[in-house]
């Protein structure tokens, strides 16, 4: 059995934290459910980004500015980047909606104190859309970076919930919103006032979903809940949906059935994706040179073909071929984006693509 990747234990810890955060959020008996959600999602995001750094050989330790070769240590262990520093490494541009959403919860976590214990439910109601976006963004980052087999959809189930079904219930919720302490209400307002309108209206910053009870005859082939995606609706249907005004939040994730090689790439499409992401020409010859120079997989004819770098490449026994991960493509794009990195990875000088001449 192949040894697990170096990042696997960190990723497993991240997923465990995310699942715990969701359980707390959905448990109405928890007195501080929202605070628990924020804290554990903070850890989930921290471990997820650290797993990416381990995979991509990013040094995320703090070094002493006065002694270049001395690490800063805490209780004998190297001090590693906190979530805010890790977030800025992953999304350098402060205009990224995912970064804006994550930054909101980092700041919120730093403000949550015992004096706000009575505000937990009000916070959950006021920031429900932001919280759902935080989780959806996490799921997207998790599956795009590490594959659909890591999806939370394989671990979580859709909760049964009660939305706003009566006008009296709607008015009660609106009144409850106003119980949020003034300092927290001002904190959210001040934070959003500094954001571009395009970010505030982006679903990656605040997730919104309209829910409507449908009266329809029972169909043995139908499922109990049906979801219509906004981009699949006509302009008229979108206008009706936007007028509905009822707010409910549901996390939607299509579950992938087991598929051999799911999320893996053969050399030709992998090389094409790398070329599309860098300013230089990159073909299969460059791709082959890259895995040879960095020993991503054994050479052809090796008696141990399965001894690959599991983060980047997998050996397929039935077809006697190699498949490459999305992580490897991202790694090549990052490294080959500069002339120095391109030369180090491929052993050849880069040449600008024809469209860039």
VMD Tcl script that draws the C-alpha trace (Angstrom):
set ca {
  {0.00 0.00 0.00}
  {1.37 3.40 -0.98}
  {2.19 5.74 1.88}
  {-0.24 8.64 2.34}
  {0.83 12.07 1.05}
  {2.58 14.39 3.50}
  {-0.41 16.70 3.57}
  {-3.06 14.03 4.23}
  {-3.14 14.26 8.04}
  {-3.44 18.06 7.88}
  {-6.24 17.78 5.31}
  {-8.06 15.16 7.41}
  {-7.91 17.50 10.41}
  {-9.31 20.31 8.27}
  {-12.27 18.21 7.11}
  {-12.99 17.07 10.69}
  {-13.09 20.71 11.83}
  {-15.46 21.67 8.99}
  {-17.82 18.79 9.79}
  {-17.83 19.74 13.48}
  {-18.56 23.36 12.54}
  {-21.59 22.30 10.49}
  {-22.88 20.02 13.25}
  {-22.71 22.88 15.73}
  {-24.40 25.28 13.33}
  {-27.30 22.87 12.72}
  {-27.81 21.95 16.39}
  {-30.51 24.19 17.81}
  {-29.72 22.90 21.34}
  {-26.24 24.44 21.27}
  {-26.24 27.72 23.21}
  {-23.23 29.10 21.30}
  {-23.70 27.34 17.98}
  {-22.69 30.23 15.74}
  {-19.59 31.06 17.76}
  {-18.57 27.39 17.59}
  {-19.15 27.40 13.84}
  {-16.92 30.44 13.37}
  {-14.11 29.02 15.51}
  {-14.07 25.58 13.90}
  {-14.40 26.93 10.35}
  {-11.44 29.17 11.16}
  {-9.40 26.05 11.99}
  {-10.78 24.18 8.97}
  {-9.61 26.93 6.62}
  {-6.23 27.22 8.37}
  {-5.51 23.50 8.05}
  {-6.78 23.40 4.45}
  {-4.41 26.17 3.33}
  {-1.54 24.62 5.30}
  {-2.19 21.30 3.54}
  {-1.91 23.12 0.20}
  {1.37 24.72 1.30}
  {2.81 21.35 2.36}
  {1.81 19.85 -1.00}
  {3.27 22.78 -2.97}
  {6.49 23.04 -0.92}
  {5.64 26.54 0.33}
  {7.61 27.44 3.45}
  {4.96 28.84 5.79}
  {7.17 29.18 8.86}
  {8.12 32.52 10.40}
  {11.82 33.40 10.30}
  {13.58 35.77 12.68}
  {14.07 39.08 10.77}
  {17.32 39.70 12.66}
  {18.81 36.27 11.96}
  {18.01 34.97 8.48}
  {18.70 31.34 9.34}
  {16.85 31.28 12.67}
  {13.23 30.22 12.94}
  {10.83 31.90 15.34}
  {9.64 29.23 17.73}
  {6.74 28.92 20.17}
  {7.08 26.26 22.89}
  {9.92 24.72 20.91}
  {7.93 24.43 17.66}
  {8.38 26.66 14.58}
  {5.76 29.39 14.43}
  {3.63 28.96 11.31}
  {1.49 31.41 9.40}
  {-1.85 32.23 10.97}
  {-5.00 32.17 8.84}
  {-4.82 35.84 7.80}
  {-1.25 35.48 6.51}
  {-2.12 32.18 4.80}
  {-5.19 33.76 3.19}
  {-3.11 36.60 1.71}
  {-0.67 34.08 0.24}
  {-3.53 32.15 -1.39}
  {-5.46 35.24 -2.59}
  {-2.98 38.13 -2.96}
  {-5.62 40.49 -4.39}
  {-7.89 42.05 -1.76}
  {-10.65 42.20 -4.41}
  {-11.16 38.42 -4.32}
  {-14.69 37.69 -2.96}
  {-13.52 34.50 -1.21}
  {-10.83 36.49 0.60}
  {-13.34 39.20 1.58}
  {-15.69 36.61 3.06}
  {-12.91 34.84 4.93}
  {-11.46 38.12 6.21}
  {-14.89 39.04 7.65}
  {-14.95 35.87 9.76}
  {-11.34 36.30 10.86}
  {-12.21 39.74 12.19}
  {-15.47 38.45 13.67}
  {-13.71 35.63 15.49}
  {-11.37 38.15 17.08}
  {-14.39 40.09 18.39}
  {-16.50 37.23 19.73}
  {-16.31 37.35 23.51}
  {-18.43 36.09 26.38}
  {-20.25 39.38 26.67}
  {-21.93 38.58 23.36}
  {-23.26 35.17 24.43}
  {-26.87 36.37 24.15}
  {-26.23 37.60 20.61}
  {-25.34 34.19 19.14}
  {-28.75 33.54 17.56}
  {-29.00 37.10 16.26}
  {-25.55 36.79 14.69}
  {-26.56 33.54 13.03}
  {-29.63 35.15 11.52}
  {-27.86 38.30 10.34}
  {-24.83 36.50 8.92}
  {-26.44 33.27 7.71}
  {-25.70 34.06 4.07}
  {-22.09 34.92 4.86}
  {-21.71 31.72 6.89}
  {-23.08 29.60 4.06}
  {-20.74 31.30 1.62}
  {-17.84 30.51 3.98}
  {-18.76 26.81 3.86}
  {-19.47 26.71 0.12}
  {-16.15 28.44 -0.56}
  {-14.42 25.90 1.65}
  {-16.03 23.01 -0.24}
  {-15.02 24.54 -3.56}
  {-11.41 25.06 -2.47}
  {-11.27 21.57 -0.95}
  {-12.50 19.73 -4.05}
  {-10.65 21.89 -6.59}
  {-7.36 21.45 -4.76}
  {-7.65 17.84 -3.58}
  {-10.35 16.23 -5.72}
  {-14.03 15.33 -5.41}
  {-13.28 12.30 -3.22}
  {-12.61 14.75 -0.36}
  {-16.00 16.47 -0.73}
  {-18.05 17.27 2.35}
  {-21.03 15.94 0.40}
  {-19.74 12.45 1.24}
  {-19.86 13.26 4.98}
  {-22.76 15.69 5.49}
  {-26.46 15.32 4.89}
  {-29.00 17.98 3.97}
  {-30.66 19.11 7.22}
  {-34.42 19.29 7.67}
  {-35.37 22.84 8.58}
  {-38.28 25.24 8.92}
  {-38.12 28.46 6.94}
  {-40.42 31.46 6.98}
  {-43.83 29.91 6.27}
  {-46.13 32.55 7.77}
  {-46.24 36.34 7.74}
  {-46.14 36.31 11.55}
  {-42.98 34.20 11.47}
  {-41.40 36.56 8.98}
  {-42.13 39.58 11.13}
  {-40.74 37.79 14.20}
  {-37.49 37.11 12.36}
  {-37.23 40.73 11.22}
  {-37.68 41.93 14.83}
  {-35.11 39.41 16.04}
  {-32.53 40.79 13.62}
  {-32.62 44.09 15.50}
  {-31.50 42.44 18.78}
  {-27.91 42.26 17.50}
  {-25.73 44.42 19.80}
  {-24.93 47.82 18.34}
  {-21.16 47.27 18.30}
  {-21.49 44.05 16.28}
  {-24.06 45.59 13.96}
  {-21.71 48.53 13.42}
  {-18.78 46.17 12.88}
  {-20.51 44.42 9.98}
  {-21.71 47.70 8.48}
  {-18.26 49.30 8.71}
  {-16.60 46.24 7.18}
  {-18.95 46.12 4.20}
  {-18.72 49.87 3.64}
  {-15.09 49.35 2.65}
  {-15.89 46.70 0.04}
  {-16.62 47.18 -3.63}
  {-20.30 46.68 -4.51}
  {-19.36 43.83 -6.87}
  {-17.86 41.91 -3.93}
  {-20.83 42.54 -1.63}
  {-23.21 41.21 -4.31}
  {-21.05 38.18 -5.12}
  {-22.40 34.82 -3.87}
  {-18.88 33.90 -2.73}
  {-19.13 36.73 -0.20}
  {-22.76 36.18 0.85}
  {-24.71 33.12 -0.28}
  {-28.42 33.66 -0.96}
  {-31.11 31.21 -1.93}
  {-34.87 31.63 -2.36}
  {-37.02 28.69 -1.21}
  {-40.62 28.06 -2.31}
  {-42.99 25.26 -1.28}
  {-44.29 23.56 -4.41}
  {-47.75 21.95 -4.62}
  {-47.50 19.12 -7.10}
  {-48.90 15.60 -7.56}
  {-46.73 12.80 -6.19}
  {-44.34 11.46 -8.82}
  {-42.63 8.13 -8.03}
  {-39.59 9.25 -10.01}
  {-39.27 12.66 -8.34}
  {-37.13 13.59 -5.34}
  {-38.46 15.42 -2.30}
  {-36.37 18.52 -2.90}
  {-35.64 20.09 -6.27}
  {-33.12 22.84 -6.92}
  {-33.08 25.20 -9.89}
  {-29.82 27.02 -10.50}
  {-30.00 30.75 -11.17}
  {-27.98 30.51 -14.39}
  {-30.47 27.94 -15.77}
  {-33.48 30.24 -15.32}
  {-35.04 32.54 -17.91}
  {-35.01 36.30 -17.37}
  {-38.68 36.18 -16.42}
  {-38.11 33.40 -13.88}
  {-35.18 35.31 -12.39}
  {-37.31 38.42 -12.00}
  {-40.01 36.42 -10.17}
  {-37.44 34.78 -7.91}
  {-35.88 38.13 -7.01}
  {-39.27 39.47 -5.97}
  {-40.04 36.61 -3.62}
  {-38.23 38.13 -0.66}
  {-38.20 34.96 1.43}
  {-34.72 34.00 2.56}
  {-33.58 30.47 3.34}
  {-30.19 28.92 2.93}
  {-29.31 25.45 1.70}
  {-25.88 24.12 0.78}
  {-26.06 22.31 -2.57}
  {-23.38 19.91 -3.71}
  {-23.80 17.29 -6.41}
  {-22.42 13.98 -5.19}
  {-19.96 12.29 -7.53}
  {-20.34 8.58 -8.12}
  {-17.18 6.46 -8.00}
  {-15.34 6.96 -11.29}
  {-11.89 5.62 -12.09}
  {-9.41 8.47 -12.56}
  {-11.90 11.14 -11.50}
  {-10.14 14.52 -11.52}
  {-6.94 13.13 -13.04}
  {-5.36 14.22 -16.32}
  {-3.39 12.51 -19.05}
  {-0.17 14.24 -20.22}
  {-1.57 16.03 -23.28}
  {-4.52 17.81 -21.58}
  {-2.35 18.46 -18.51}
  {0.30 20.19 -20.66}
  {-2.45 22.20 -22.40}
  {-3.79 23.44 -19.06}
  {-0.30 24.47 -17.96}
  {0.27 26.40 -21.18}
  {-3.07 28.16 -20.82}
  {-2.03 29.38 -17.36}
  {1.44 30.78 -18.17}
  {2.82 33.33 -20.67}
  {5.18 30.79 -22.27}
  {4.80 27.96 -24.78}
  {4.51 24.64 -22.94}
  {4.11 21.32 -24.74}
  {4.28 17.61 -23.95}
  {8.06 17.63 -24.31}
  {8.25 20.26 -21.56}
  {5.81 18.22 -19.48}
  {7.92 15.07 -19.85}
  {11.10 16.98 -18.98}
  {9.37 18.37 -15.88}
  {8.40 15.03 -14.36}
  {11.79 13.55 -15.22}
  {13.82 16.39 -13.66}
  {11.79 16.48 -10.45}
  {11.27 12.70 -10.26}
  {7.48 12.95 -10.13}
  {7.21 9.37 -11.43}
  {9.58 6.52 -12.31}
  {10.93 6.27 -15.85}
  {9.29 3.89 -18.32}
  {10.23 0.28 -17.68}
  {11.03 0.83 -14.00}
  {10.37 -2.34 -11.97}
  {8.43 -0.27 -9.40}
  {6.11 1.87 -11.51}
  {3.90 2.75 -8.52}
  {6.61 4.72 -6.72}
  {5.33 8.13 -7.74}
  {5.01 11.42 -5.91}
  {1.40 10.75 -4.79}
  {0.65 14.46 -4.54}
  {1.19 14.88 -8.26}
  {0.92 11.55 -10.05}
  {-0.80 8.16 -9.83}
  {0.03 4.90 -11.59}
  {-2.95 3.12 -13.18}
  {-2.32 -0.64 -13.03}
  {-4.97 -1.84 -15.57}
  {-3.78 0.48 -18.35}
  {-0.10 0.62 -17.30}
  {-0.22 4.41 -17.61}
  {0.24 7.49 -15.43}
  {-2.36 10.09 -14.55}
  {-1.58 13.51 -13.15}
  {-3.42 15.51 -10.51}
  {-4.86 19.00 -10.69}
  {-2.43 19.84 -7.90}
  {0.48 19.03 -10.22}
  {-0.96 21.26 -12.95}
  {-1.33 24.10 -10.42}
  {2.22 23.46 -9.22}
  {3.62 23.66 -12.77}
  {1.64 26.83 -13.52}
  {2.98 28.49 -10.38}
  {6.58 27.43 -10.99}
  {6.65 28.03 -14.76}
  {5.11 31.51 -14.64}
  {8.59 33.10 -14.42}
  {11.57 32.55 -16.74}
  {13.70 31.30 -13.82}
  {11.06 28.86 -12.65}
  {10.40 27.60 -16.17}
  {14.08 26.86 -16.71}
  {14.37 25.11 -13.33}
  {11.35 22.87 -13.98}
  {11.94 21.99 -17.65}
  {15.68 22.52 -18.11}
  {15.07 24.78 -21.12}
  {14.73 28.52 -21.65}
  {11.13 29.72 -21.99}
  {9.69 31.07 -25.23}
  {6.75 33.47 -25.25}
  {3.57 32.14 -26.81}
  {2.80 33.47 -30.29}
  {-0.16 35.48 -28.98}
  {2.14 37.19 -26.44}
  {4.76 38.28 -29.01}
}
mol new
graphics top color blue
foreach p $ca { graphics top sphere $p radius 0.5 }
foreach p [lrange $ca 0 end-1] q [lrange $ca 1 end] { graphics top cylinder $p $q radius 0.2 }
display resetview
